[in-house]
Amino acid sequence: MTNENFQRRLTPIERFFTRSPFAIVTMVARINGSVSEGMLRDAVTQVQKRHTLLQTRIVDGEDHTQSFTSKGVQEIPVEVVPRHSEGDWIKIHRESLKLPFEFETHPAIRFILVQSPEISDLIILCHHIICDGMSLAYLARDLMVHLGDPTRELEVLPAPPAIDLDNLPSDVSQSGLVKSLIQRMNQKWADEGEFFDHEDYRILTKTYWDNYNHEIFSIELSEEETTAIIARCKSENVTVNSALSTAFIGAQSFIEGEKPYHAKIVIAADLRDRLPNPPGEGMGMYAAGLELKFKYNHKQSFWDNVRKFHKKAQPNFTNKNLFGDILNWLYLEPTIFEAMNFKKLGGLVPPGSANYEKLSGFSAREDVVSRILKRDNLESLETKPWGTAVTNLGRLDFPRQYGVLALDRLIMQPGGGFPLSNVNMVLGAVTCSGKLSLIMEFAEEAVELSTMVRIKEKALTFLHD
C-alpha cells in the first residue's frame, strides 16, 4: 500500500450512493491473448497501489458520518471463471450485481475474469461511491499496461481531490434563498431522521434484486461501422453522442407510441476538467447529469432530428447547469440521500425479514425524504421521469497492443443513482480500439423484452442510415 494513513470523510456527492443496491458501474475489457489468474492478481495489486480509493474501506462514525480509511483493508475480490461463448459475461455480470459490497472491510470493487486461452472478458464491477465511467476506463487501461508488461512500474497517483465547496468552478454559486430552504430541510431531518447500517443494506440489496431484473443488450459495432458513423456525424456537424441519443429517443417513440417520458433525457457529463483542482486520471465520482427535453419529429429525417437535438443540447453544457444539483447536494445533510433508497424500496421488504418493522415502517411514513421524492416525481417505482439516460465516454485513445495482449474493445454499463424502473432505458457507450460498444439496460418489470428488441433494431437502422 502507498497511502497507509489515508483518511477523509466522504462528500455528500459520494454519499448520494451510500448503501445503494444498484449504483454499480461496470467496465468490461475484451482481451485477445492468454491471461492467467496469477497475471490478473498481480495486475490488480499494482493498480491498487496507483489509485488511492482502491486502498480504502468505508467506516461509519458515531455522528452518522462516513470516512474512507486505508487502515485494516482486506484484499480486493478477484474471481476467474471459464469462458465458453461471447455472451457468458452478461449472465455472470447479472448474477454478480446481486452480491452486496463489503464496504466496511474491502474496497468497493470486484474483478471477474471470464477466461479462455485465446480471448477473455475482464469484468470490473465498482460501486458508484468510488468511481464514475471514466475512472473504470482509465483503470482498465492501467490493468492492460501491467498485464502486457508485469515488470513495468505504474506511476502512483496522488489522492484525487473530491468535489466539495472548495473545489467548484468560480462561476457556480448558491442563492441565499435556496440555502435557507435546504437548511430548513436539514433541521427537520435532524428531528425526525432514521439511520441505516450495513445489515439494512444487505436486506435492501436482496429485496431489490428479488423484485427487479436488469436486462442488458450488448451492441458491438465493428471498426468499419464505427468509422462510418463517426464520419457521418462529422459531415452533419454533430457529435456521436447527439446521434446516439437521438436514435434511441426516436426509436422508443416509434415503437412504443408517444409517451410523456420519451421526450425527457438525461445525459451524463464528465466534470474532471471543469474543477479548479482536477483529479486527472484518478478514481472517484466526477460526473453529473444534464436533463433535457426533446421530442422526436417522425415527419422529418433522422439526421434533421439529430441536428435539432445537437443545437438544443450543446449550449446547455454549462457549469451552472452541470453543477446546479451538486451544489444543492453539498449543502444537504448526506444521510437524507442515504435514506432515499430505503424510502423507495423499504415497502418491498417482505414480512418476516430481519429489520422488517424498521424498513417497512420508514418507507410508509411521511417526512423530509418522502417530500423530496414527491417533488422530483420519484416517490413511486412505477413512474418514469425519464425515457433515456445516456453515458458516452467518447473515443478513448488508448493503445491497442500491450505486449503479447491486445485490447479488443471496452464495454461499459453505467449504473445509476435511481432504480432502473424509473427510466425506460439506460444507454452506455464507449469507443476504444476503433470500435463503438453500446449497452442497452432496462428493467424487465418496467418494459417488455420484445419491445426493447424492436427499439434496438430501429435505433441501429437510424444510425446506419
C-alpha positions in Angstrom: 0.0 0.0 0.0 1.2 3.5 -0.7 -1.3 5.5 1.4 -1.2 3.7 4.7 -2.6 6.6 6.7 -5.1 7.9 4.2 -8.3 9.0 5.7 -11.0 11.5 4.7 -14.7 12.0 5.0 -17.0 11.1 2.2 -18.5 14.1 0.5 -22.3 14.5 0.1 -21.8 13.7 -3.6 -20.2 10.3 -2.8 -22.8 9.7 0.0 -25.6 10.1 -2.6 -24.7 6.5 -3.5 -24.3 5.2 0.1 -25.8 1.7 0.6 -27.4 1.8 -2.9 -28.1 -1.8 -4.0 -27.9 -0.9 -7.8 -25.4 2.0 -8.1 -22.8 -0.2 -9.7 -20.7 0.8 -12.7 -19.2 -1.9 -14.9 -16.4 -1.9 -17.4 -15.6 -5.0 -19.5 -12.3 -5.2 -21.2 -12.2 -7.8 -24.0 -8.6 -9.1 -24.2 -7.1 -11.1 -27.1 -4.4 -13.4 -25.8 -3.9 -15.6 -22.7 -4.4 -14.1 -19.3 -3.8 -16.3 -16.2 -5.3 -15.8 -12.7 -1.8 -15.0 -11.4 -1.3 -12.3 -14.0 -4.6 -10.7 -13.1 -4.0 -10.8 -9.4 -0.6 -9.2 -9.8 -2.0 -6.5 -12.1 -4.8 -5.8 -9.6 -2.2 -5.4 -6.8 -0.2 -2.9 -9.0 -3.2 -0.7 -10.0 -4.4 -0.7 -6.3 -1.1 1.0 -5.5 -1.7 3.5 -8.2 -5.3 4.5 -7.1 -5.9 5.7 -3.5 -9.6 4.8 -3.3 -8.8 1.2 -4.2 -6.8 1.1 -1.0 -9.7 2.1 1.2 -12.7 0.7 3.1 -15.6 2.8 4.4 -16.2 3.2 8.1 -19.2 4.8 9.9 -18.7 7.4 12.5 -20.7 7.8 15.7 -22.3 11.0 14.3 -23.5 9.2 11.2 -20.6 10.4 9.1 -18.7 8.1 6.8 -15.0 8.1 6.1 -12.5 6.4 3.8 -9.7 4.8 5.6 -6.7 2.8 4.4 -6.2 1.0 7.7 -7.3 -2.6 8.0 -8.3 -3.0 4.4 -8.7 -6.6 3.1 -7.9 -7.8 -0.4 -9.9 -6.8 -3.5 -12.0 -9.9 -4.6 -10.7 -11.5 -7.8 -12.6 -14.4 -9.4 -11.8 -16.5 -12.5 -14.5 -18.4 -14.4 -14.3 -20.2 -17.8 -15.5 -18.6 -21.0 -17.5 -20.7 -23.3 -19.2 -18.1 -25.5 -19.2 -14.4 -26.2 -22.3 -13.8 -24.1 -21.1 -15.5 -21.0 -20.0 -12.3 -19.3 -23.6 -10.9 -19.5 -25.0 -13.8 -17.4 -22.1 -13.7 -15.0 -22.5 -10.0 -14.6 -26.2 -10.2 -14.0 -25.6 -12.5 -11.0 -22.6 -10.6 -9.7 -24.7 -7.4 -9.5 -26.8 -9.0 -6.8 -23.9 -9.5 -4.4 -23.7 -6.8 -1.7 -20.3 -5.0 -1.4 -18.5 -5.4 1.9 -17.8 -1.7 2.3 -16.6 -2.0 5.9 -13.8 -4.4 5.1 -12.9 -4.3 1.4 -12.5 -1.7 -1.3 -15.8 -1.3 -3.2 -14.7 -3.1 -6.3 -14.6 -6.7 -7.7 -12.9 -8.3 -10.7 -14.1 -11.3 -12.6 -12.0 -12.8 -15.4 -14.2 -14.7 -17.8 -11.3 -16.7 -19.3 -10.4 -18.8 -22.3 -7.0 -19.5 -23.9 -7.4 -17.1 -26.8 -9.8 -14.4 -25.6 -11.1 -13.3 -22.2 -13.6 -10.7 -20.8 -12.4 -8.9 -17.7 -15.4 -7.6 -15.8 -14.7 -4.7 -13.4 -17.7 -4.1 -11.1 -17.3 -1.0 -9.0 -19.7 0.8 -6.7 -20.5 4.3 -7.8 -19.4 5.6 -4.4 -15.8 5.5 -5.5 -16.0 5.7 -9.3 -17.5 7.0 -12.5 -17.3 5.6 -16.0 -14.0 7.4 -16.9 -12.5 6.0 -13.7 -13.0 2.5 -14.9 -11.8 3.3 -18.4 -8.5 4.5 -17.0 -8.4 1.6 -14.6 -8.9 -0.9 -17.5 -6.1 0.7 -19.4 -3.8 0.6 -16.3 -4.6 -3.1 -15.9 -3.7 -3.8 -19.5 -0.4 -1.9 -19.2 0.6 -4.2 -16.3 -0.8 -7.4 -17.9 1.3 -6.6 -21.0 4.4 -5.8 -19.1 4.4 -7.1 -15.5 7.9 -5.6 -14.8 6.7 -2.0 -15.5 6.2 0.3 -12.5 3.0 2.2 -12.7 3.1 5.8 -11.6 1.4 6.2 -8.2 -1.2 9.0 -8.5 -1.8 11.5 -5.7 -5.0 11.1 -3.7 -7.6 12.6 -6.1 -9.3 15.8 -4.8 -13.0 15.4 -4.1 -15.8 17.7 -5.3 -16.6 19.9 -2.4 -17.3 23.6 -1.7 -13.6 24.4 -2.0 -13.3 22.7 -5.4 -16.0 24.2 -7.6 -15.8 26.4 -10.7 -15.8 30.1 -9.8 -19.0 30.8 -11.8 -21.0 28.4 -9.6 -22.8 29.8 -6.6 -25.8 29.2 -4.4 -28.6 31.7 -3.7 -29.4 32.6 -0.1 -33.0 31.5 -0.6 -32.0 28.0 -1.7 -29.5 27.8 1.2 -32.3 28.7 3.6 -34.7 26.1 2.2 -32.0 23.4 2.4 -31.2 24.5 6.0 -34.8 24.0 7.0 -34.9 20.6 5.4 -31.7 19.7 7.3 -33.2 20.9 10.6 -36.4 18.9 10.0 -34.4 15.8 9.3 -32.4 16.3 12.4 -35.6 16.0 14.4 -37.1 13.0 12.5 -34.1 11.2 10.9 -33.7 7.5 10.5 -30.3 6.0 10.1 -29.2 2.7 8.4 -26.4 0.3 8.7 -24.7 -2.5 6.7 -27.3 -5.1 7.7 -30.0 -2.8 6.4 -28.1 -2.5 3.1 -27.8 -6.3 2.8 -31.6 -6.7 3.3 -32.3 -3.9 0.8 -29.9 -5.4 -1.8 -31.6 -8.8 -1.6 -35.1 -7.1 -1.7 -34.2 -5.1 -4.7 -32.8 -8.0 -6.8 -35.6 -10.3 -5.7 -38.0 -7.8 -7.3 -36.1 -6.4 -10.3 -34.2 -8.0 -13.1 -31.8 -5.8 -15.1 -31.7 -6.9 -18.8 -28.7 -6.0 -20.9 -28.2 -5.9 -24.7 -24.6 -5.6 -25.8 -24.3 -4.0 -29.2 -20.8 -4.3 -30.5 -20.1 -2.4 -33.7 -17.2 -3.3 -36.0 -14.4 -0.9 -36.7 -15.9 -0.3 -40.2 -19.3 0.5 -38.8 -17.8 2.8 -36.1 -15.7 4.7 -38.7 -18.8 5.2 -40.9 -20.9 6.6 -38.1 -18.1 8.9 -36.9 -17.6 10.1 -40.5 -21.4 10.7 -41.0 -21.6 12.7 -37.7 -18.7 14.8 -38.7 -20.3 15.6 -42.1 -23.5 16.5 -40.4 -21.6 18.8 -37.9 -23.0 16.8 -34.9 -21.4 14.7 -32.2 -21.7 10.9 -32.0 -23.3 11.5 -28.6 -26.1 13.6 -30.2 -26.6 10.9 -32.9 -26.8 8.0 -30.3 -29.2 10.0 -28.0 -31.5 11.0 -30.9 -31.5 7.4 -32.3 -32.8 5.9 -29.1 -35.2 8.7 -28.3 -36.7 8.3 -31.8 -36.7 4.5 -31.7 -38.6 4.5 -28.4 -41.4 6.8 -29.6 -41.6 5.0 -32.9 -42.0 1.5 -31.4 -44.0 2.4 -28.2 -46.0 5.3 -29.5 -45.7 8.7 -27.9 -45.2 8.6 -24.1 -44.7 11.6 -21.9 -41.3 10.3 -20.7 -39.9 9.8 -24.2 -39.0 13.5 -24.5 -37.2 13.6 -21.2 -33.5 12.6 -21.4 -30.5 12.7 -19.0 -27.0 13.0 -20.5 -24.0 12.3 -18.3 -21.1 14.7 -18.4 -17.5 14.4 -17.2 -16.7 17.2 -14.7 -13.0 16.4 -14.3 -11.6 19.2 -16.4 -14.1 21.7 -15.1 -12.8 21.6 -11.5 -10.2 24.1 -10.3 -8.3 21.2 -8.7 -8.8 18.5 -11.2 -8.3 14.8 -10.4 -6.7 13.9 -13.7 -6.9 10.1 -14.2 -7.6 9.4 -10.5 -10.6 7.2 -9.5 -13.6 8.9 -8.0 -17.1 10.2 -8.7 -16.7 13.2 -11.1 -19.8 13.0 -13.3 -23.1 14.9 -13.5 -26.3 14.5 -15.4 -27.9 17.2 -17.7 -31.6 16.9 -18.1 -33.1 17.9 -21.5 -36.4 17.8 -23.2 -36.5 16.8 -26.8 -39.5 15.5 -28.8 -38.5 13.4 -31.9 -40.3 14.5 -35.1 -41.0 11.4 -37.2 -42.1 13.6 -40.1 -38.5 14.7 -40.5 -35.4 12.7 -41.3 -33.3 11.1 -38.6 -30.4 13.5 -39.3 -32.6 16.5 -39.3 -33.7 15.4 -35.8 -30.0 14.9 -34.8 -29.1 18.4 -35.9 -32.0 19.8 -33.9 -31.1 17.8 -30.8 -27.4 18.8 -31.1 -28.3 22.5 -31.5 -30.5 22.3 -28.4 -28.2 20.2 -26.2 -24.8 21.8 -26.7 -25.5 25.3 -25.2 -26.8 23.6 -22.0 -23.4 22.0 -21.1 -22.5 24.9 -18.8 -21.1 24.9 -15.3 -24.3 26.4 -14.0 -26.4 23.6 -15.3 -23.9 20.7 -14.6 -23.1 21.8 -11.0 -26.6 23.0 -10.0 -27.8 19.8 -8.4 -24.3 19.1 -7.0 -24.3 22.5 -5.2 -27.6 21.6 -3.6 -26.2 18.3 -2.5 -23.2 19.8 -0.9 -25.4 21.8 1.5 -27.9 19.0 2.1 -27.5 16.6 5.1 -25.9 13.5 3.5 -28.0 11.0 5.5 -31.0 12.3 3.6 -29.6 10.8 0.4 -28.9 7.5 2.1 -32.5 7.3 3.3 -33.9 7.8 -0.2 -33.4 4.2 -1.4 -34.7 2.9 1.9 -37.8 5.1 1.4 -38.4 3.9 -2.1 -37.6 0.2 -1.6 -38.4 -0.4 2.0 -42.0 -1.2 1.2 -40.8 -4.2 -0.8 -39.2 -5.9 2.2 -41.3 -9.0 2.9 -42.8 -9.6 6.4 -40.6 -11.9 8.4 -37.4 -10.4 7.1 -34.8 -9.1 9.6 -35.4 -5.4 10.3 -38.8 -5.6 8.5 -40.5 -3.2 11.0 -37.8 -0.6 10.7 -37.5 -0.7 6.9 -41.2 -1.1 6.0 -42.3 1.5 8.6 -39.8 4.0 7.4 -40.9 3.5 3.8 -44.5 4.3 4.7 -44.0 7.4 6.8 -44.3 11.0 5.6 -41.1 13.0 6.2 -38.5 15.2 4.5 -37.3 12.4 2.3 -40.8 11.5 1.0 -41.4 15.1 0.2 -38.2 15.5 -1.7 -39.0 12.3 -3.7 -42.6 13.5 -4.5 -41.2 16.9 -5.6 -39.0 15.2 -8.1 -41.7 12.7 -9.2 -39.6 9.8 -7.8 -41.7 8.6 -4.9 -43.0 5.6 -6.9 -41.2 2.7 -8.5 -43.9 2.7 -11.2 -43.3 6.2 -12.6 -40.8 7.0 -15.3 -39.5 10.6 -15.1 -37.1 9.9 -18.0 -37.1 8.0 -21.2 -33.4 7.7 -21.8 -30.3 8.1 -19.6 -27.1 8.3 -21.8 -23.5 8.0 -20.7 -21.0 8.1 -23.6 -17.3 8.1 -22.7 -16.5 9.1 -26.2 -13.4 8.0 -28.2 -10.6 6.8 -26.0 -7.1 7.0 -27.5 -5.8 4.0 -25.6 -3.1 1.7 -27.1 -4.4 -1.5 -28.7 -1.4 -3.6 -28.1 0.1 -4.4 -24.6 3.0 -6.8 -25.0 1.5 -10.0 -26.5 -2.0 -9.0 -25.4 -4.5 -6.8 -27.4 -7.4 -4.7 -26.1 -10.1 -5.7 -28.5 -12.8 -3.4 -27.1 -14.2 -1.8 -23.9 -17.9 -2.2 -22.9 -19.5 -0.1 -20.3 -22.6 -0.4 -18.2 -23.0 3.0 -16.5 -25.1 2.1 -13.4 -27.2 4.9 -11.9 -28.4 6.7 -8.8 -32.1 5.7 -9.1 -33.9 2.4 -9.5 -33.9 1.3 -13.1 -37.7 1.1 -13.2 -37.7 5.0 -13.1 -36.1 5.2 -16.6 -37.3 3.5 -19.7 -33.7 2.7 -20.8 -30.1 3.4 -19.9 -27.5 3.6 -22.7 -23.8 3.2 -22.1 -21.4 3.9 -24.9 -17.6 3.9 -25.3 -15.3 3.8 -28.4 -12.0 2.1 -27.9 -9.6 0.2 -30.2 -11.6 1.9 -33.1 -14.9 0.1 -32.1 -18.0 1.6 -30.6 -19.7 -0.6 -27.9 -23.2 0.1 -26.7 -25.0 -1.3 -23.7 -28.8 -1.0 -23.5 -30.0 -1.7 -20.0 -33.6 -1.8 -18.8 -35.8 -3.4 -16.1 -37.9 -6.3 -17.4 -40.6 -5.3 -14.9 -40.9 -1.8 -16.5 -40.7 -2.6 -20.2 -41.1 -5.8 -22.2 -38.1 -7.6 -23.6 -39.7 -7.9 -27.1 -40.3 -4.1 -27.2 -36.7 -3.4 -26.4 -35.5 -5.7 -29.1 -37.5 -3.7 -31.6 -36.3 -0.4 -30.2 -32.7 -1.6 -30.5 -33.2 -2.6 -34.1 -34.9 0.7 -35.0 -32.2 2.7 -33.4 -29.5 0.8 -35.3 -31.4 1.4 -38.5 -31.4 5.1 -37.8 -27.6 5.2 -37.1 -26.8 3.2 -40.2 -29.0 5.4 -42.4 
